[in-house]
Amino acid sequence: MRAAIYARRSTDEHQAASLDVQVSEATRYVVGKGWSLDPAHVFIDDAVSRAEFKKRRGLPALLLAVEAGLVDVVVMRDETRLGGDMIRTGLVIQQVIEAGASLRYYFTDEVVHLDGATDRFLVAARNFAAELEREKISQRTHEHHMVKARRGLVVGGRCFGYDNVEAKDDQGRRVRVEYVINESQAEVIREVFRRYANGEGLRGIAKSLNERGVPSPSAGKRGTGSWSGGAIYEILHRERYRGVIVWNRYEKTYRGGTKVRIERPEAEWLRMEAPHLRIVEDDVWDNVQARFHGRSEEARRRRRPGRPPRYLLTSLARCSVCGGPIGVANGRQGKAPIKVYGCTYHRERGSTVCANSLRRPMEAVDEVVVAWIRRHVLTEDVVVAVLREVRLRLRERAREGESELPQLAAEVRKREQEIKRLVDILASADTQPEAVLERISERENEVRSLKTRLEVLRTAPSVIDMEVQRIEAEARRRLANLRSLLERNPDQAREVMSTILDGPLSFTPIRTDDGPRYEVRGSIGLGKLVVTDRFSNSASPAGFEPHFRD
């Protein structure tokens, strides 16, 4: 039996040793059963909430290994390692078992069954208990944070302008964490408010701070460590700087199997007066808010988040110098106004953040990119090459499976003979030893799993030719659709670009005989032309890197 191990540590489980314990105990269990364990089949998700299903790496890799027939039994501590979402956890369990693998919990030496309504109910009930436990923990945590927020204490994270200072008792134990004004950062905040109230713009303030090398609010592992107009905007709207703490404005919840943040109704917000945290006086605050409210409706609309991109390559291209997004700005060609591509970080944050000042006409760049894709990607020859690779991969998998058939058939005969011997022992005994009954049950589960694998391998060759024909027809249909979309309008052309690009395009400023130009590089992934539901892990040929100049 080929075993795999899955271990997960939640974000609220602070001891990293819990992963070592899970892996070591599961390994001990596998060795005790006499199974084999490939080190590559130890799958781990570290610091992942039990309700998070999208931002995992270990679990999808495990499921791919199971579906590929590389694993016969999956071992983990219990069902809470899979997740705390009743529906999604149940689907994962079903996916593992229906793929022909057995699922076992080493802590209770339990085999999970879904053979009938009773088994399914018991699995659902345990998943319900795991989800209920997660909800109770969340409620207790929220209540604890609410009490601290009402006292004006640090609930979590940091806020620019303040230090988090620990208060300790006589024994040196931490009893609370308080906000204390950081005077150097507070002076920057006062300057930002003062300058905006005097008529300066968000972008101008950000550029000035970057040019002077003023440290920006920390973004952890994200960002460039520089000021942006967005950061200035957030500072100018944070009520804490006028001595009012606003808490419970946002709620973290789970939608679509991943964590999201949503805004609560304003009636649920908590506002606490905190005059000791005041950095900006009321008259300056009021002047800033009055200026914001006086902006035109069009200006406010431009700041509204979530607007879809309007141009072909926006959100699909990055600057190779700083890694920032390539955006569209207003420019001129002679006296005629035009749209141009350029580095957004250079335009909004200044040359100290990015020295790439090159701006090129948007229509010219779009025309070159679209023409290259039409000539080199969306062609019949490319589809034929991709399909040839798909056929090779599917047939290679079939040949690998055929080589396993004699071994699997021998394993089935061996297990059936063991069951017969165990039944003979049971029949000759005066009582029914529990150990013998357990071994019979284990062998029967193993035989079911082996026969399922045999059936899949025996039917695969006859299905492959039909499957390849279906994939080919689907790929040609998608190719025709993509060609049609590319020729219509920018929105539909963007759909084509997002379909075939494997990651963002890279814009690199270069010197040519015709003057400065952008060299555009990117990776084309053609797997989406041929990917299918049943063979999603076998039909993803490697992409290739095109480069072209505007």
Buried (B, 14 or more C-beta within 10 A) or exposed (E): BBBBBBBBBBEEBEEEEBBEEBBEBBBEBBEEBEBEBEEEBBBBBBBBBBBBBEEBEBBBBBBBBBBBBBBBBBBBBEBBBBBBBBEBBBBBBBEBBEBBBBBBBBBEEEBBBBEEEEEBEEBBEBBBBBBEEBEEBBEEEEEEBBEBBEEBBBBEEEBBBBBBEEEEEEEEEEEBBBBEBBEEBBEBBBBBBBBBBEEBEBBBBBBBBBBEEBEBBEEEEEEBEBBBBEBBBEBBEBEBBBBBBBBBBEEEEBEEBEBEEEEEEEEEEEEBEBEEBBBBEEEBBEBBBEBBEEEEEEEEEEEEEEEEBEBBBBBBBBBBBBEBBBBBBEBEEEEEEBBBBBBBBBBBBBEBBBEBEBBBBBBBBBEBBBEBBBEBBBBEEBBEEBBEBBBEBBBEBBEEBEEBEEEBBEBBEBBBEBBEEBEEEBEEEEEEEEEBEEBBBBBBBBBBBBBBBBEBBBEBBEEBEEBBEEBBEBBBEBBEBBBEBBEEEBEBBBBBBEBBBBEBBBBBBEEEEEEEBBBBBBBBBBBBBBBBEEBEBBBBBEBBEBEBBB
